[in-house]
Amino acid sequence: MAEVHVHDGESLESALKRFKRMVLNEEIIKDIKSHAFYLKPGQKQRVKSALARKRDRKKRSREGDSDRSRS
């Protein structure tokens, strides 16, 4: 669980920024979203492979853009 102590003379805004950064690093939001609803093991695998395909497509398109800009 993310916990932030406010130091003497530190503004609340900077403490809030530290807290948000800590929550992102600990992937608390990601964990909450994954537990929001139940997925069967087969569905989990399909979602995982779909995300991998999406990442791969995005990576290929980025590589294609950089090749075009070199010409």
Secondary structure as UniProt FT lines:
FT   TURN            8..9
FT   HELIX           12..26
FT   HELIX           28..34
FT   HELIX           41..70
//
